[in-house]
Amino acid sequence: MSNNQIPGVPEGWEAVSFDYVSDGEHWLDKDGDPIQHTSSVRTQCKRLIIRKIEKPARYRPFANAEEYLPHWGKPIHTKGSHGFDSVVSTRKLGVYIATGTATREVSMKEAFRDFEFADGTPFGVRIDE
């Protein structure tokens, strides 16, 4: 049973957990299957916990060095690795990244594709809708 079919869950929200709920005719368990109506079910039916479904954040590459500057000094790493790299310098449409013993010049699009901040966010600007 989908969350939209669970009574009490509005559009754009999802059930996190519940014991039992009523659809007006039947008592339903966590899988949405009908169960026997008992007095213990009546006491547990108020335990529906829901949360708003958040759309995943969208990002785009930094447009230029100026747009990146507020993030200067944040640790970064190559996607899929656990080591740390760092931006050592910027140029108009790219950055110089120190990876191990080498420094690499990359465009903002390449940096967006290959690197992320240490907290897991993409190397770019969040697009708010």
N, C-alpha and C positions, 0 to 999 in steps of 0.2 A: 504494500500500500504506500503510495507516495504521500509526502507531507501535505499536499494540497487536499487530499482526501481525509486527513485526520481532522476531526472537528476542533475548532478553536485555533487552527493555524492559518493566519491570514496570508494572502499572496505576498511573496517577497520574504517570508519568514520560514524557518524550519524547526521541527521538533528536535530538541536535544535529548530529552528523556521524559518519560512518563510511566506511571504504573498502569493506569487504565483510563480511558476516556469514553464518553458516550456520544454516539452519533444521533441521539434523539430516539432511536428505536432499539439499539443494541449497545452493549458494553463491549469495547474492543481492547485487545491486549496490545503489546508493543509492536507486533507485526501487523496489526489491523484486523486480526481474526476475532470473530465474536466469541465471547465467554459467557459463562453462566452468571446471572445477576445474583449477587449475594450482598449481605450487609457490609462485609469487609470491602467489597468493591466500592460501595458508596463513599466510604471514608477515604479511599485512595484516589478518587477520580479528580481531585483538585491539584494533582501534582504534575501538571503539564508544564514543561519548561521549554521555551522557544527562544530563538535568537534570530536577528536580522541576517539575511544572506548578504554578505559583502561581495561586491564584484571585485575580482582581482585587479590590483593596481596596474596601470599601463605606463610604460616608459618609452622615451625616445632618446636618441643620442644627444649629447650636449651640442648646441649649434656652433659654439666657438669657445675659446679659452675664457673669455669674460663670463660666460654662463657657468663654466666649471668653477671659477674662483671661490664661490662660497663653500665649496667642498674641499678646498685645498687642505692638505694635511690628514684627511681621512685615510686610514689604511685600506688598501685594495689587494686583491689577489687574482690570479688567473682563474677563470671559471673551472671548477672541478678540482682545484688544488687547495691545500690548507696552508701553504706558505704565504708570506706577505711580500708584496711588491710595493713600489711607491712611485708617485708622480714626482719627478725631480724638476721638471720645467714644462712650460707651456709654449705653444706657438699659436698663431692666429686660429687655425682650424684643426689643431691636434695637440698631443702631449708627448713628452719624453718619459718613458716608464723604465725604472730600474728593476730588472728581473734577475735576481741572483747577482752575477758579476758583470752583466751586460746592461747597457742602456739602449732602449729601443724607441724609435720614433714611430708613432702610430696616429692615424687620423681619429677623429672623434667616433666615426662609424666603426672603425676597427676596435677601438677601446670598448665601445658599447657591446660589440660582438664577443670579445675575448676576455674582458675583465668585469669584475663586480666589486662593490665595496665589501669590506670584511663582515658587515652585518647581513650580507646576502642580497642587498638591493642592487639593481643594475647600475652600471656606470653611465648614468644619464639623468634626464629630467622626468619627474613624474607628471603624467598628463591627467589633470583633474577634469572630470566631465561636469 
